[in-house]
Amino acid sequence: MRIVESFAGVQNERFVLELADQARIEAVLYRGNTLCVSSQVGCAVRCPFCASGANGLGRNLSLDELVAQLELVRAMHPGIAYVTVSGIGEPLHNIANVGAFVEHCRKERIAPSFTTSGASPERLREAMHWPHNGVTISVHAGTEEVRKKLVPKAPTLAELFATLADVIPSLSQSRKRKVALAYLLMRGENDSDIEIDAFIARAKPLARAIHLYAYNTVDSSTTTPTSRARYDEVYARMRSAELVVRMSSQARTEANGGCGTLVAKKNLLTRSKSHAT
Ligand code: SF4
């Protein structure tokens, strides 16, 4: 594996990595100490807002390829203290290698976390007991219709929330605090009051933190971000329902970082470069 390109933002740096078979993946360093790595070449979930899954799944990354992302970037940035498996791919579709990588990070004294669409109730249940430092569940919807459209090859909301309601009480208090739900706002897709209220009704009994994400577009995006004013309204609506809501960080809302902006296709790299600079 080798780094073939990198793009520096104000608070993040993105690396394009080429594998032995010439497939390309990406890793993003946030604030100099948190590395987001990819778990697959492409992704089978095919969320319509996401550049990473636009071509479907290529293949799983091996454990060595997961570790190599960390080591290549750590050679330049030795202060990496956190790793999140939240880049290209659905981590729980590659559960054996990602689980082994989580163990590897712990041995290296690096705190590992991951983001998942849920994969399957069985896999989600297993992974929530890993020695992770955080799991973020991508929900992005309040109704089944919108969930099916935005996160197509993933558990339904009924399956997802039933699994979480079953597993969370069995976790330790410290582990419980590390479970969060993610809601990526997209204009006209999932930002209506009806959708937000349906999400609140499902999320509130779990009493978990909500990451409310702004949407970062790339040139291939077909969905558009919610306006800043609407983002603030949704934030206030969730807060008034007594949810604990965290807003997107500046690092994540930079143009070249964050979920859905990572691209694996070579033919997107040139456009991605011009988008980032
Ligand atoms: S958002 Fe995540 S799960 Fe959905 S297609 Fe992209 S990488 Fe896959």
Residues whose N, C-alpha, C, O or C-beta is under 5 A from the ligand:
A	BS01	SF4	C43 V45 R46 C47 C50 S52 G53 G87 I88 G89 E90 S117
